[in-house]
């Protein structure tokens, strides 16, 4: 399960929990949609750098 760090409350939670809460942090309920998108696409960028 992928973990996510919330920049609003500085807590760690799972991406699945955020999706269950409609892309809001399950702890502080701030909208973390952009952070989730960024984390999901992160590995693709790393792979391009290591050519």
mmCIF entry with sequence, helices, sheets and N, C-alpha, C, O atoms, coordinates in Angstrom:
data_MODEL
# 
_entry.id   MODEL 
# 
_entity.id                         1 
_entity.type                       polymer 
_entity.pdbx_number_of_molecules   1 
# 
_entity_poly.entity_id                      1 
_entity_poly.type                           'polypeptide(L)' 
_entity_poly.nstd_linkage                   no 
_entity_poly.nstd_monomer                   no 
_entity_poly.pdbx_seq_one_letter_code       
;(UNK)(UNK)(UNK)(UNK)(UNK)(UNK)(UNK)(UNK)(UNK)(UNK)(UNK)(UNK)(UNK)(UNK)(UNK)(UNK)
(UNK)(UNK)(UNK)(UNK)(UNK)(UNK)(UNK)(UNK)(UNK)(UNK)(UNK)(UNK)(UNK)(UNK)(UNK)(UNK)
(UNK)(UNK)(UNK)(UNK)(UNK)(UNK)(UNK)(UNK)(UNK)(UNK)(UNK)(UNK)(UNK)(UNK)(UNK)(UNK)
(UNK)(UNK)(UNK)
;
_entity_poly.pdbx_seq_one_letter_code_can   XXXXXXXXXXXXXXXXXXXXXXXXXXXXXXXXXXXXXXXXXXXXXXXXXXX 
_entity_poly.pdbx_strand_id                 A 
# 
loop_
_entity_poly_seq.entity_id 
_entity_poly_seq.num 
_entity_poly_seq.mon_id 
_entity_poly_seq.hetero 
1 1  UNK n 
1 2  UNK n 
1 3  UNK n 
1 4  UNK n 
1 5  UNK n 
1 6  UNK n 
1 7  UNK n 
1 8  UNK n 
1 9  UNK n 
1 10 UNK n 
1 11 UNK n 
1 12 UNK n 
1 13 UNK n 
1 14 UNK n 
1 15 UNK n 
1 16 UNK n 
1 17 UNK n 
1 18 UNK n 
1 19 UNK n 
1 20 UNK n 
1 21 UNK n 
1 22 UNK n 
1 23 UNK n 
1 24 UNK n 
1 25 UNK n 
1 26 UNK n 
1 27 UNK n 
1 28 UNK n 
1 29 UNK n 
1 30 UNK n 
1 31 UNK n 
1 32 UNK n 
1 33 UNK n 
1 34 UNK n 
1 35 UNK n 
1 36 UNK n 
1 37 UNK n 
1 38 UNK n 
1 39 UNK n 
1 40 UNK n 
1 41 UNK n 
1 42 UNK n 
1 43 UNK n 
1 44 UNK n 
1 45 UNK n 
1 46 UNK n 
1 47 UNK n 
1 48 UNK n 
1 49 UNK n 
1 50 UNK n 
1 51 UNK n 
# 
_struct_asym.id          A 
_struct_asym.entity_id   1 
# 
loop_
_struct_conf.conf_type_id 
_struct_conf.id 
_struct_conf.pdbx_PDB_helix_id 
_struct_conf.beg_label_comp_id 
_struct_conf.beg_label_asym_id 
_struct_conf.beg_label_seq_id 
_struct_conf.pdbx_beg_PDB_ins_code 
_struct_conf.end_label_comp_id 
_struct_conf.end_label_asym_id 
_struct_conf.end_label_seq_id 
_struct_conf.pdbx_end_PDB_ins_code 
_struct_conf.beg_auth_comp_id 
_struct_conf.beg_auth_asym_id 
_struct_conf.beg_auth_seq_id 
_struct_conf.end_auth_comp_id 
_struct_conf.end_auth_asym_id 
_struct_conf.end_auth_seq_id 
_struct_conf.pdbx_PDB_helix_class 
_struct_conf.details 
_struct_conf.pdbx_PDB_helix_length 
HELX_P HELX_P1 AA1 UNK A 15 ? UNK A 20 ? UNK A 15 UNK A 20 1 ? 6 
HELX_P HELX_P2 AA2 UNK A 33 ? UNK A 40 ? UNK A 33 UNK A 40 1 ? 8 
HELX_P HELX_P3 AA3 UNK A 42 ? UNK A 49 ? UNK A 42 UNK A 49 1 ? 8 
# 
_struct_conf_type.id          HELX_P 
_struct_conf_type.criteria    ? 
_struct_conf_type.reference   ? 
# 
_struct_sheet.id               AA1 
_struct_sheet.type             ? 
_struct_sheet.number_strands   2 
_struct_sheet.details          ? 
# 
_struct_sheet_order.sheet_id     AA1 
_struct_sheet_order.range_id_1   1 
_struct_sheet_order.range_id_2   2 
_struct_sheet_order.offset       ? 
_struct_sheet_order.sense        anti-parallel 
# 
loop_
_struct_sheet_range.sheet_id 
_struct_sheet_range.id 
_struct_sheet_range.beg_label_comp_id 
_struct_sheet_range.beg_label_asym_id 
_struct_sheet_range.beg_label_seq_id 
_struct_sheet_range.pdbx_beg_PDB_ins_code 
_struct_sheet_range.end_label_comp_id 
_struct_sheet_range.end_label_asym_id 
_struct_sheet_range.end_label_seq_id 
_struct_sheet_range.pdbx_end_PDB_ins_code 
_struct_sheet_range.beg_auth_comp_id 
_struct_sheet_range.beg_auth_asym_id 
_struct_sheet_range.beg_auth_seq_id 
_struct_sheet_range.end_auth_comp_id 
_struct_sheet_range.end_auth_asym_id 
_struct_sheet_range.end_auth_seq_id 
AA1 1 UNK A 3  ? UNK A 5  ? UNK A 3  UNK A 5  
AA1 2 UNK A 12 ? UNK A 14 ? UNK A 12 UNK A 14 
# 
loop_
_atom_site.group_PDB 
_atom_site.id 
_atom_site.type_symbol 
_atom_site.label_atom_id 
_atom_site.label_alt_id 
_atom_site.label_comp_id 
_atom_site.label_asym_id 
_atom_site.label_entity_id 
_atom_site.label_seq_id 
_atom_site.pdbx_PDB_ins_code 
_atom_site.Cartn_x 
_atom_site.Cartn_y 
_atom_site.Cartn_z 
_atom_site.occupancy 
_atom_site.B_iso_or_equiv 
_atom_site.pdbx_formal_charge 
_atom_site.auth_seq_id 
_atom_site.auth_comp_id 
_atom_site.auth_asym_id 
_atom_site.auth_atom_id 
_atom_site.pdbx_PDB_model_num 
ATOM 1   N N  . UNK A 1 1  ? 0.842   -1.208 0.000   1.00 0.00 ? 1  UNK A N  1 
ATOM 2   C CA . UNK A 1 1  ? 0.000   0.000  0.000   1.00 0.00 ? 1  UNK A CA 1 
ATOM 3   C C  . UNK A 1 1  ? 0.874   1.255  0.000   1.00 0.00 ? 1  UNK A C  1 
ATOM 4   O O  . UNK A 1 1  ? 1.815   1.363  0.787   1.00 0.00 ? 1  UNK A O  1 
ATOM 5   N N  . UNK A 1 2  ? 0.562   2.190  -0.876  1.00 0.00 ? 2  UNK A N  1 
ATOM 6   C CA . UNK A 1 2  ? 1.363   3.407  -0.970  1.00 0.00 ? 2  UNK A CA 1 
ATOM 7   C C  . UNK A 1 2  ? 1.003   4.375  0.156   1.00 0.00 ? 2  UNK A C  1 
ATOM 8   O O  . UNK A 1 2  ? -0.164  4.551  0.504   1.00 0.00 ? 2  UNK A O  1 
ATOM 9   N N  . UNK A 1 3  ? 2.040   4.994  0.712   1.00 0.00 ? 3  UNK A N  1 
ATOM 10  C CA . UNK A 1 3  ? 1.832   5.982  1.768   1.00 0.00 ? 3  UNK A CA 1 
ATOM 11  C C  . UNK A 1 3  ? 1.948   7.379  1.187   1.00 0.00 ? 3  UNK A C  1 
ATOM 12  O O  . UNK A 1 3  ? 2.581   7.592  0.153   1.00 0.00 ? 3  UNK A O  1 
ATOM 13  N N  . UNK A 1 4  ? 1.332   8.311  1.863   1.00 0.00 ? 4  UNK A N  1 
ATOM 14  C CA . UNK A 1 4  ? 1.278   9.694  1.413   1.00 0.00 ? 4  UNK A CA 1 
ATOM 15  C C  . UNK A 1 4  ? 1.537   10.590 2.611   1.00 0.00 ? 4  UNK A C  1 
ATOM 16  O O  . UNK A 1 4  ? 1.099   10.290 3.721   1.00 0.00 ? 4  UNK A O  1 
ATOM 17  N N  . UNK A 1 5  ? 2.252   11.696 2.391   1.00 0.00 ? 5  UNK A N  1 
ATOM 18  C CA . UNK A 1 5  ? 2.489   12.660 3.460   1.00 0.00 ? 5  UNK A CA 1 
ATOM 19  C C  . UNK A 1 5  ? 1.634   13.885 3.215   1.00 0.00 ? 5  UNK A C  1 
ATOM 20  O O  . UNK A 1 5  ? 1.674   14.471 2.134   1.00 0.00 ? 5  UNK A O  1 
ATOM 21  N N  . UNK A 1 6  ? 0.860   14.273 4.217   1.00 0.00 ? 6  UNK A N  1 
ATOM 22  C CA . UNK A 1 6  ? -0.020  15.433 4.071   1.00 0.00 ? 6  UNK A CA 1 
ATOM 23  C C  . UNK A 1 6  ? 0.731   16.709 4.435   1.00 0.00 ? 6  UNK A C  1 
ATOM 24  O O  . UNK A 1 6  ? 1.215   16.831 5.561   1.00 0.00 ? 6  UNK A O  1 
ATOM 25  N N  . UNK A 1 7  ? 0.840   17.666 3.508   1.00 0.00 ? 7  UNK A N  1 
ATOM 26  C CA . UNK A 1 7  ? 1.552   18.911 3.791   1.00 0.00 ? 7  UNK A CA 1 
ATOM 27  C C  . UNK A 1 7  ? 0.779   19.835 4.730   1.00 0.00 ? 7  UNK A C  1 
ATOM 28  O O  . UNK A 1 7  ? 1.338   20.801 5.250   1.00 0.00 ? 7  UNK A O  1 
ATOM 29  N N  . UNK A 1 8  ? -0.494  19.544 4.945   1.00 0.00 ? 8  UNK A N  1 
ATOM 30  C CA . UNK A 1 8  ? -1.321  20.417 5.782   1.00 0.00 ? 8  UNK A CA 1 
ATOM 31  C C  . UNK A 1 8  ? -1.196  20.060 7.260   1.00 0.00 ? 8  UNK A C  1 
ATOM 32  O O  . UNK A 1 8  ? -1.046  20.944 8.104   1.00 0.00 ? 8  UNK A O  1 
ATOM 33  N N  . UNK A 1 9  ? -1.259  18.762 7.575   1.00 0.00 ? 9  UNK A N  1 
ATOM 34  C CA . UNK A 1 9  ? -1.202  18.354 8.988   1.00 0.00 ? 9  UNK A CA 1 
ATOM 35  C C  . UNK A 1 9  ? 0.066   17.565 9.307   1.00 0.00 ? 9  UNK A C  1 
ATOM 36  O O  . UNK A 1 9  ? 0.269   17.162 10.452  1.00 0.00 ? 9  UNK A O  1 
ATOM 37  N N  . UNK A 1 10 ? 0.922   17.340 8.303   1.00 0.00 ? 10 UNK A N  1 
ATOM 38  C CA . UNK A 1 10 ? 2.202   16.647 8.480   1.00 0.00 ? 10 UNK A CA 1 
ATOM 39  C C  . UNK A 1 10 ? 2.059   15.210 8.977   1.00 0.00 ? 10 UNK A C  1 
ATOM 40  O O  . UNK A 1 10 ? 2.948   14.689 9.649   1.00 0.00 ? 10 UNK A O  1 
ATOM 41  N N  . UNK A 1 11 ? 0.948   14.579 8.646   1.00 0.00 ? 11 UNK A N  1 
ATOM 42  C CA . UNK A 1 11 ? 0.747   13.180 9.018   1.00 0.00 ? 11 UNK A CA 1 
ATOM 43  C C  . UNK A 1 11 ? 0.901   12.291 7.785   1.00 0.00 ? 11 UNK A C  1 
ATOM 44  O O  . UNK A 1 11 ? 0.750   12.746 6.651   1.00 0.00 ? 11 UNK A O  1 
ATOM 45  N N  . UNK A 1 12 ? 1.200   11.021 8.028   1.00 0.00 ? 12 UNK A N  1 
ATOM 46  C CA . UNK A 1 12 ? 1.319   10.048 6.946   1.00 0.00 ? 12 UNK A CA 1 
ATOM 47  C C  . UNK A 1 12 ? 0.060   9.183  6.937   1.00 0.00 ? 12 UNK A C  1 
ATOM 48  O O  . UNK A 1 12 ? -0.430  8.761  7.984   1.00 0.00 ? 12 UNK A O  1 
ATOM 49  N N  . UNK A 1 13 ? -0.448  8.931  5.742   1.00 0.00 ? 13 UNK A N  1 
ATOM 50  C CA . UNK A 1 13 ? -1.652  8.116  5.594   1.00 0.00 ? 13 UNK A CA 1 
ATOM 51  C C  . UNK A 1 13 ? -1.545  7.365  4.278   1.00 0.00 ? 13 UNK A C  1 
ATOM 52  O O  . UNK A 1 13 ? -0.622  7.618  3.503   1.00 0.00 ? 13 UNK A O  1 
ATOM 53  N N  . UNK A 1 14 ? -2.465  6.450  4.008   1.00 0.00 ? 14 UNK A N  1 
ATOM 54  C CA . UNK A 1 14 ? -2.414  5.700  2.754   1.00 0.00 ? 14 UNK A CA 1 
ATOM 55  C C  . UNK A 1 14 ? -3.214  6.407  1.669   1.00 0.00 ? 14 UNK A C  1 
ATOM 56  O O  . UNK A 1 14 ? -4.200  7.089  1.947   1.00 0.00 ? 14 UNK A O  1 
ATOM 57  N N  . UNK A 1 15 ? -2.771  6.231  0.424   1.00 0.00 ? 15 UNK A N  1 
ATOM 58  C CA . UNK A 1 15 ? -3.487  6.810  -0.708  1.00 0.00 ? 15 UNK A CA 1 
ATOM 59  C C  . UNK A 1 15 ? -4.912  6.256  -0.771  1.00 0.00 ? 15 UNK A C  1 
ATOM 60  O O  . UNK A 1 15 ? -5.844  6.980  -1.124  1.00 0.00 ? 15 UNK A O  1 
ATOM 61  N N  . UNK A 1 16 ? -5.082  4.982  -0.433  1.00 0.00 ? 16 UNK A N  1 
ATOM 62  C CA . UNK A 1 16 ? -6.428  4.398  -0.469  1.00 0.00 ? 16 UNK A CA 1 
ATOM 63  C C  . UNK A 1 16 ? -7.355  5.121  0.501   1.00 0.00 ? 16 UNK A C  1 
ATOM 64  O O  . UNK A 1 16 ? -8.523  5.355  0.189   1.00 0.00 ? 16 UNK A O  1 
ATOM 65  N N  . UNK A 1 17 ? -6.835  5.477  1.683   1.00 0.00 ? 17 UNK A N  1 
ATOM 66  C CA . UNK A 1 17 ? -7.653  6.215  2.651   1.00 0.00 ? 17 UNK A CA 1 
ATOM 67  C C  . UNK A 1 17 ? -8.097  7.551  2.075   1.00 0.00 ? 17 UNK A C  1 
ATOM 68  O O  . UNK A 1 17 ? -9.239  7.969  2.265   1.00 0.00 ? 17 UNK A O  1 
ATOM 69  N N  . UNK A 1 18 ? -7.186  8.220  1.370   1.00 0.00 ? 18 UNK A N  1 
ATOM 70  C CA . UNK A 1 18 ? -7.521  9.513  0.778   1.00 0.00 ? 18 UNK A CA 1 
ATOM 71  C C  . UNK A 1 18 ? -8.588  9.349  -0.301  1.00 0.00 ? 18 UNK A C  1 
ATOM 72  O O  . UNK A 1 18 ? -9.513  10.157 -0.393  1.00 0.00 ? 18 UNK A O  1 
ATOM 73  N N  . UNK A 1 19 ? -8.459  8.298  -1.120  1.00 0.00 ? 19 UNK A N  1 
ATOM 74  C CA . UNK A 1 19 ? -9.462  8.076  -2.168  1.00 0.00 ? 19 UNK A CA 1 
ATOM 75  C C  . UNK A 1 19 ? -10.826 7.752  -1.554  1.00 0.00 ? 19 UNK A C  1 
ATOM 76  O O  . UNK A 1 19 ? -11.861 8.168  -2.074  1.00 0.00 ? 19 UNK A O  1 
ATOM 77  N N  . UNK A 1 20 ? -10.819 7.008  -0.448  1.00 0.00 ? 20 UNK A N  1 
ATOM 78  C CA . UNK A 1 20 ? -12.076 6.715  0.242   1.00 0.00 ? 20 UNK A CA 1 
ATOM 79  C C  . UNK A 1 20 ? -12.719 7.995  0.772   1.00 0.00 ? 20 UNK A C  1 
ATOM 80  O O  . UNK A 1 20 ? -13.942 8.077  0.888   1.00 0.00 ? 20 UNK A O  1 
ATOM 81  N N  . UNK A 1 21 ? -11.893 8.994  1.093   1.00 0.00 ? 21 UNK A N  1 
ATOM 82  C CA . UNK A 1 21 ? -12.383 10.286 1.598   1.00 0.00 ? 21 UNK A CA 1 
ATOM 83  C C  . UNK A 1 21 ? -12.539 11.298 0.466   1.00 0.00 ? 21 UNK A C  1 
ATOM 84  O O  . UNK A 1 21 ? -12.548 12.505 0.711   1.00 0.00 ? 21 UNK A O  1 
ATOM 85  N N  . UNK A 1 22 ? -12.662 10.813 -0.783  1.00 0.00 ? 22 UNK A N  1 
ATOM 86  C CA . UNK A 1 22 ? -12.801 11.688 -1.957  1.00 0.00 ? 22 UNK A CA 1 
ATOM 87  C C  . UNK A 1 22 ? -11.602 12.617 -2.118  1.00 0.00 ? 22 UNK A C  1 
ATOM 88  O O  . UNK A 1 22 ? -11.752 13.821 -2.326  1.00 0.00 ? 22 UNK A O  1 
ATOM 89  N N  . UNK A 1 23 ? -10.400 12.026 -2.018  1.00 0.00 ? 23 UNK A N  1 
ATOM 90  C CA . UNK A 1 23 ? -9.135  12.740 -2.220  1.00 0.00 ? 23 UNK A CA 1 
ATOM 91  C C  . UNK A 1 23 ? -8.908  13.855 -1.199  1.00 0.00 ? 23 UNK A C  1 
ATOM 92  O O  . UNK A 1 23 ? -8.283  14.871 -1.503  1.00 0.00 ? 23 UNK A O  1 
ATOM 93  N N  . UNK A 1 24 ? -9.419  13.653 0.000   1.00 0.00 ? 24 UNK A N  1 
ATOM 94  C CA . UNK A 1 24 ? -9.089  14.556 1.101   1.00 0.00 ? 24 UNK A CA 1 
ATOM 95  C C  . UNK A 1 24 ? -8.291  13.769 2.135   1.00 0.00 ? 24 UNK A C  1 
ATOM 96  O O  . UNK A 1 24 ? -8.475  12.562 2.292   1.00 0.00 ? 24 UNK A O  1 
ATOM 97  N N  . UNK A 1 25 ? -7.404  14.467 2.834   1.00 0.00 ? 25 UNK A N  1 
ATOM 98  C CA . UNK A 1 25 ? -6.633  13.804 3.889   1.00 0.00 ? 25 UNK A CA 1 
ATOM 99  C C  . UNK A 1 25 ? -7.605  13.238 4.921   1.00 0.00 ? 25 UNK A C  1 
ATOM 100 O O  . UNK A 1 25 ? -8.468  13.967 5.410   1.00 0.00 ? 25 UNK A O  1 
ATOM 101 N N  . UNK A 1 26 ? -7.485  11.947 5.264   1.00 0.00 ? 26 UNK A N  1 
ATOM 102 C CA . UNK A 1 26 ? -8.419  11.352 6.221   1.00 0.00 ? 26 UNK A CA 1 
ATOM 103 C C  . UNK A 1 26 ? -8.238  11.891 7.637   1.00 0.00 ? 26 UNK A C  1 
ATOM 104 O O  . UNK A 1 26 ? -9.063  11.630 8.513   1.00 0.00 ? 26 UNK A O  1 
ATOM 105 N N  . UNK A 1 27 ? -7.163  12.641 7.862   1.00 0.00 ? 27 UNK A N  1 
ATOM 106 C CA . UNK A 1 27 ? -6.868  13.145 9.206   1.00 0.00 ? 27 UNK A CA 1 
ATOM 107 C C  . UNK A 1 27 ? -7.289  14.597 9.395   1.00 0.00 ? 27 UNK A C  1 
ATOM 108 O O  . UNK A 1 27 ? -7.900  14.935 10.408  1.00 0.00 ? 27 UNK A O  1 
ATOM 109 N N  . UNK A 1 28 ? -6.968  15.465 8.427   1.00 0.00 ? 28 UNK A N  1 
ATOM 110 C CA . UNK A 1 28 ? -7.336  16.882 8.566   1.00 0.00 ? 28 UNK A CA 1 
ATOM 111 C C  . UNK A 1 28 ? -8.381  17.305 7.535   1.00 0.00 ? 28 UNK A C  1 
ATOM 112 O O  . UNK A 1 28 ? -8.918  18.410 7.608   1.00 0.00 ? 28 UNK A O  1 
ATOM 113 N N  . UNK A 1 29 ? -8.667  16.420 6.572   1.00 0.00 ? 29 UNK A N  1 
ATOM 114 C CA . UNK A 1 29 ? -9.710  16.643 5.562   1.00 0.00 ? 29 UNK A CA 1 
ATOM 115 C C  . UNK A 1 29 ? -9.420  17.803 4.614   1.00 0.00 ? 29 UNK A C  1 
ATOM 116 O O  . UNK A 1 29 ? -10.340 18.370 4.025   1.00 0.00 ? 29 UNK A O  1 
ATOM 117 N N  . UNK A 1 30 ? -8.137  18.160 4.464   1.00 0.00 ? 30 UNK A N  1 
ATOM 118 C CA . UNK A 1 30 ? -7.763  19.125 3.428   1.00 0.00 ? 30 UNK A CA 1 
ATOM 119 C C  . UNK A 1 30 ? -7.708  18.392 2.087   1.00 0.00 ? 30 UNK A C  1 
ATOM 120 O O  . UNK A 1 30 ? -7.453  17.188 2.043   1.00 0.00 ? 30 UNK A O  1 
ATOM 121 N N  . UNK A 1 31 ? -7.943  19.110 1.010   1.00 0.00 ? 31 UNK A N  1 
ATOM 122 C CA . UNK A 1 31 ? -7.925  18.504 -0.321  1.00 0.00 ? 31 UNK A CA 1 
ATOM 123 C C  . UNK A 1 31 ? -6.484  18.203 -0.733  1.00 0.00 ? 31 UNK A C  1 
ATOM 124 O O  . UNK A 1 31 ? -5.666  19.117 -0.840  1.00 0.00 ? 31 UNK A O  1 
ATOM 125 N N  . UNK A 1 32 ? -6.174  16.932 -0.963  1.00 0.00 ? 32 UNK A N  1 
ATOM 126 C CA . UNK A 1 32 ? -4.817  16.525 -1.332  1.00 0.00 ? 32 UNK A CA 1 
ATOM 127 C C  . UNK A 1 32 ? -4.773  15.930 -2.736  1.00 0.00 ? 32 UNK A C  1 
ATOM 128 O O  . UNK A 1 32 ? -3.889  15.132 -3.049  1.00 0.00 ? 32 UNK A O  1 
ATOM 129 N N  . UNK A 1 33 ? -5.735  16.322 -3.588  1.00 0.00 ? 33 UNK A N  1 
ATOM 130 C CA . UNK A 1 33 ? -5.824  15.762 -4.936  1.00 0.00 ? 33 UNK A CA 1 
ATOM 131 C C  . UNK A 1 33 ? -4.524  15.962 -5.711  1.00 0.00 ? 33 UNK A C  1 
ATOM 132 O O  . UNK A 1 33 ? -4.044  15.027 -6.352  1.00 0.00 ? 33 UNK A O  1 
ATOM 133 N N  . UNK A 1 34 ? -3.947  17.158 -5.665  1.00 0.00 ? 34 UNK A N  1 
ATOM 134 C CA . UNK A 1 34 ? -2.723  17.437 -6.419  1.00 0.00 ? 34 UNK A CA 1 
ATOM 135 C C  . UNK A 1 34 ? -1.555  16.598 -5.914  1.00 0.00 ? 34 UNK A C  1 
ATOM 136 O O  . UNK A 1 34 ? -0.757  16.106 -6.712  1.00 0.00 ? 34 UNK A O  1 
ATOM 137 N N  . UNK A 1 35 ? -1.447  16.429 -4.595  1.00 0.00 ? 35 UNK A N  1 
ATOM 138 C CA . UNK A 1 35 ? -0.360  15.636 -4.041  1.00 0.00 ? 35 UNK A CA 1 
ATOM 139 C C  . UNK A 1 35 ? -0.477  14.178 -4.462  1.00 0.00 ? 35 UNK A C  1 
ATOM 140 O O  . UNK A 1 35 ? 0.531   13.523 -4.732  1.00 0.00 ? 35 UNK A O  1 
ATOM 141 N N  . UNK A 1 36 ? -1.696  13.671 -4.518  1.00 0.00 ? 36 UNK A N  1 
ATOM 142 C CA . UNK A 1 36 ? -1.903  12.286 -4.942  1.00 0.00 ? 36 UNK A CA 1 
ATOM 143 C C  . UNK A 1 36 ? -1.487  12.115 -6.401  1.00 0.00 ? 36 UNK A C  1 
ATOM 144 O O  . UNK A 1 36 ? -0.820  11.136 -6.738  1.00 0.00 ? 36 UNK A O  1 
ATOM 145 N N  . UNK A 1 37 ? -1.867  13.044 -7.265  1.00 0.00 ? 37 UNK A N  1 
ATOM 146 C CA . UNK A 1 37 ? -1.488  12.964 -8.673  1.00 0.00 ? 37 UNK A CA 1 
ATOM 147 C C  . UNK A 1 37 ? 0.030   13.007 -8.820  1.00 0.00 ? 37 UNK A C  1 
ATOM 148 O O  . UNK A 1 37 ? 0.605   12.246 -9.599  1.00 0.00 ? 37 UNK A O  1 
ATOM 149 N N  . UNK A 1 38 ? 0.672   13.893 -8.075  1.00 0.00 ? 38 UNK A N  1 
ATOM 150 C CA . UNK A 1 38 ? 2.123   14.041 -8.157  1.00 0.00 ? 38 UNK A CA 1 
ATOM 151 C C  . UNK A 1 38 ? 2.817   12.745 -7.744  1.00 0.00 ? 38 UNK A C  1 
ATOM 152 O O  . UNK A 1 38 ? 3.766   12.314 -8.399  1.00 0.00 ? 38 UNK A O  1 
ATOM 153 N N  . UNK A 1 39 ? 2.354   12.129 -6.672  1.00 0.00 ? 39 UNK A N  1 
ATOM 154 C CA . UNK A 1 39 ? 2.992   10.920 -6.169  1.00 0.00 ? 39 UNK A CA 1 
ATOM 155 C C  . UNK A 1 39 ? 2.810   9.760  -7.144  1.00 0.00 ? 39 UNK A C  1 
ATOM 156 O O  . UNK A 1 39 ? 3.732   8.965  -7.325  1.00 0.00 ? 39 UNK A O  1 
ATOM 157 N N  . UNK A 1 40 ? 1.650   9.649  -7.770  1.00 0.00 ? 40 UNK A N  1 
ATOM 158 C CA . UNK A 1 40 ? 1.396   8.545  -8.696  1.00 0.00 ? 40 UNK A CA 1 
ATOM 159 C C  . UNK A 1 40 ? 2.280   8.636  -9.937  1.00 0.00 ? 40 UNK A C  1 
ATOM 160 O O  . UNK A 1 40 ? 2.662   7.604  -10.488 1.00 0.00 ? 40 UNK A O  1 
ATOM 161 N N  . UNK A 1 41 ? 2.616   9.848  -10.390 1.00 0.00 ? 41 UNK A N  1 
ATOM 162 C CA . UNK A 1 41 ? 3.435   10.018 -11.581 1.00 0.00 ? 41 UNK A CA 1 
ATOM 163 C C  . UNK A 1 41 ? 4.917   10.125 -11.291 1.00 0.00 ? 41 UNK A C  1 
ATOM 164 O O  . UNK A 1 41 ? 5.715   10.314 -12.210 1.00 0.00 ? 41 UNK A O  1 
ATOM 165 N N  . UNK A 1 42 ? 5.296   10.009 -10.042 1.00 0.00 ? 42 UNK A N  1 
ATOM 166 C CA . UNK A 1 42 ? 6.675   10.260 -9.616  1.00 0.00 ? 42 UNK A CA 1 
ATOM 167 C C  . UNK A 1 42 ? 7.658   9.246  -10.197 1.00 0.00 ? 42 UNK A C  1 
ATOM 168 O O  . UNK A 1 42 ? 8.741   9.628  -10.642 1.00 0.00 ? 42 UNK A O  1 
ATOM 169 N N  . UNK A 1 43 ? 7.300   7.963  -10.199 1.00 0.00 ? 43 UNK A N  1 
ATOM 170 C CA . UNK A 1 43 ? 8.206   6.917  -10.665 1.00 0.00 ? 43 UNK A CA 1 
ATOM 171 C C  . UNK A 1 43 ? 8.548   7.057  -12.140 1.00 0.00 ? 43 UNK A C  1 
ATOM 172 O O  . UNK A 1 43 ? 9.662   6.726  -12.545 1.00 0.00 ? 43 UNK A O  1 
ATOM 173 N N  . UNK A 1 44 ? 7.620   7.538  -12.944 1.00 0.00 ? 44 UNK A N  1 
ATOM 174 C CA . UNK A 1 44 ? 7.873   7.701  -14.371 1.00 0.00 ? 44 UNK A CA 1 
ATOM 175 C C  . UNK A 1 44 ? 8.994   8.706  -14.614 1.00 0.00 ? 44 UNK A C  1 
ATOM 176 O O  . UNK A 1 44 ? 9.833   8.499  -15.491 1.00 0.00 ? 44 UNK A O  1 
ATOM 177 N N  . UNK A 1 45 ? 9.015   9.786  -13.850 1.00 0.00 ? 45 UNK A N  1 
ATOM 178 C CA . UNK A 1 45 ? 10.054  10.801 -14.016 1.00 0.00 ? 45 UNK A CA 1 
ATOM 179 C C  . UNK A 1 45 ? 11.416  10.254 -13.600 1.00 0.00 ? 45 UNK A C  1 
ATOM 180 O O  . UNK A 1 45 ? 12.423  10.538 -14.249 1.00 0.00 ? 45 UNK A O  1 
ATOM 181 N N  . UNK A 1 46 ? 11.453  9.481  -12.534 1.00 0.00 ? 46 UNK A N  1 
ATOM 182 C CA . UNK A 1 46 ? 12.715  8.904  -12.066 1.00 0.00 ? 46 UNK A CA 1 
ATOM 183 C C  . UNK A 1 46 ? 13.323  7.984  -13.116 1.00 0.00 ? 46 UNK A C  1 
ATOM 184 O O  . UNK A 1 46 ? 14.538  7.986  -13.316 1.00 0.00 ? 46 UNK A O  1 
ATOM 185 N N  . UNK A 1 47 ? 12.491  7.202  -13.782 1.00 0.00 ? 47 UNK A N  1 
ATOM 186 C CA . UNK A 1 47 ? 12.988  6.260  -14.777 1.00 0.00 ? 47 UNK A CA 1 
ATOM 187 C C  . UNK A 1 47 ? 13.615  6.976  -15.971 1.00 0.00 ? 47 UNK A C  1 
ATOM 188 O O  . UNK A 1 47 ? 14.572  6.470  -16.558 1.00 0.00 ? 47 UNK A O  1 
ATOM 189 N N  . UNK A 1 48 ? 13.098  8.129  -16.335 1.00 0.00 ? 48 UNK A N  1 
ATOM 190 C CA . UNK A 1 48 ? 13.639  8.869  -17.471 1.00 0.00 ? 48 UNK A CA 1 
ATOM 191 C C  . UNK A 1 48 ? 15.030  9.419  -17.162 1.00 0.00 ? 48 UNK A C  1 
ATOM 192 O O  . UNK A 1 48 ? 15.870  9.507  -18.058 1.00 0.00 ? 48 UNK A O  1 
ATOM 193 N N  . UNK A 1 49 ? 15.285  9.790  -15.905 1.00 0.00 ? 49 UNK A N  1 
ATOM 194 C CA . UNK A 1 49 ? 16.572  10.370 -15.538 1.00 0.00 ? 49 UNK A CA 1 
ATOM 195 C C  . UNK A 1 49 ? 17.708  9.348  -15.584 1.00 0.00 ? 49 UNK A C  1 
ATOM 196 O O  . UNK A 1 49 ? 18.869  9.726  -15.743 1.00 0.00 ? 49 UNK A O  1 
ATOM 197 N N  . UNK A 1 50 ? 17.390  8.064  -15.446 1.00 0.00 ? 50 UNK A N  1 
ATOM 198 C CA . UNK A 1 50 ? 18.436  7.044  -15.335 1.00 0.00 ? 50 UNK A CA 1 
ATOM 199 C C  . UNK A 1 50 ? 18.725  6.350  -16.665 1.00 0.00 ? 50 UNK A C  1 
ATOM 200 O O  . UNK A 1 50 ? 18.976  5.145  -16.692 1.00 0.00 ? 50 UNK A O  1 
ATOM 201 N N  . UNK A 1 51 ? 18.691  7.097  -17.760 1.00 0.00 ? 51 UNK A N  1 
ATOM 202 C CA . UNK A 1 51 ? 18.965  6.497  -19.074 1.00 0.00 ? 51 UNK A CA 1 
ATOM 203 C C  . UNK A 1 51 ? 20.467  6.362  -19.314 1.00 0.00 ? 51 UNK A C  1 
ATOM 204 O O  . UNK A 1 51 ? 20.883  5.877  -20.367 1.00 0.00 ? 51 UNK A O  1 
# 
